[in-house]
């Protein structure tokens, strides 16, 4: 019997948490026997080598960022007619909408749309989600908060919406103290080192973090902050760090391939986001046994147990963020180690990647069993897929 065919449509393949999760999911499903084909709306800039090594064909729809090219519909439809997927799984706002529209022109037995954030960028996008919702069999969100918001705002029908979080392969992030010491020496890190990971864009609210760090480091001069990520705000953030007098204590490391190694070497992980999904960087930090200070947004409270594996604070509150960072620094190293153990245990039990892929496989298989009717007839009949 030929393997089941899965089409994965993503807005892009660049360095980012959502893209990393899409890549990990595709690789694992391919290893489990699925025929996976991945379509990227934008030309891919990351993850290509590891996908090709797994035998996953990656095709670009050759779109340009910020330019709505209707020819992408034709390009996608032509590829789907050739591949004939049993299920198509779309990730992120643009791919979700394109996948839905393509269904008007080609038969797709099962269509899933995954949102990777609580908020995806404006009223027109919300309107587009509402308008196209009948063309989708299942909407998922990576955070419980995000799912609630989508259902309450009527962006998704609650009868066909479900929470499926991101997962992390914790076995790849085992704490390694000796490796951490080597990396600290290589990076010339001294004192208490904080690490933040994420694209330098508005949702991550790095100005909040820099102000919190300035407040905190005035009381803890030994603190240092390393920020991994690239994006359009880098110049303004470097300027702000200088204005706050912390330029010598903050290092902007840009996009890195060695985040796993850096996590072995730091003392604390901090996330200042104004809104989130379930961030991969947070899952990876917890898997490495690093205690966390994070804002109480998106899926962060699902991952971090406040007072157990780290501290949660309200977003956009620099003083509260600084106080929580200072509180974590004041703990004895042994207590921080206990927090790190709790963080790893939480990720292993609730966010283990194989467990999450099991969930996706179950959803796909259920969908394949219940999609003998066309989407139009199911919508008219009021039938809904229920995971």
Secondary structure, 3 states (H helix, E strand, C coil): CCCCEEEEEECCCCCCHHHHHHHHHHHHHHHCCCEEEEEEEECCCCCHHHHHHCCCEEEEEEECCCCCCCHHHHHHHHHHHHHCCCEEEEECHHHHHHHHHHCCCCCCCEEEEEECCCCCCCHHHHHHHHHHHHHCCEEEECCHHHHHHHHHCCCCCHHHEEECCCCECHHHHCCCHHHHHHHHHHHCCCCEEEEEECCCCHHHCHHHHHHHHHHHHCCCCCEEEEEECCCCCHHHHHHHHHHCCCCCCEEEEECCCCHHHHHHHCCEEEECCCCCCCCHHHHHHHHCCCCEEEECCCCHHHHCCECCCEEEECCCCHHHHHHHHHHHHHCCHHHHHHHHHHHHHHHHHHCEHHHHHHHHHHHHHHHHHCCCCCHHHHHHHCCCCCC
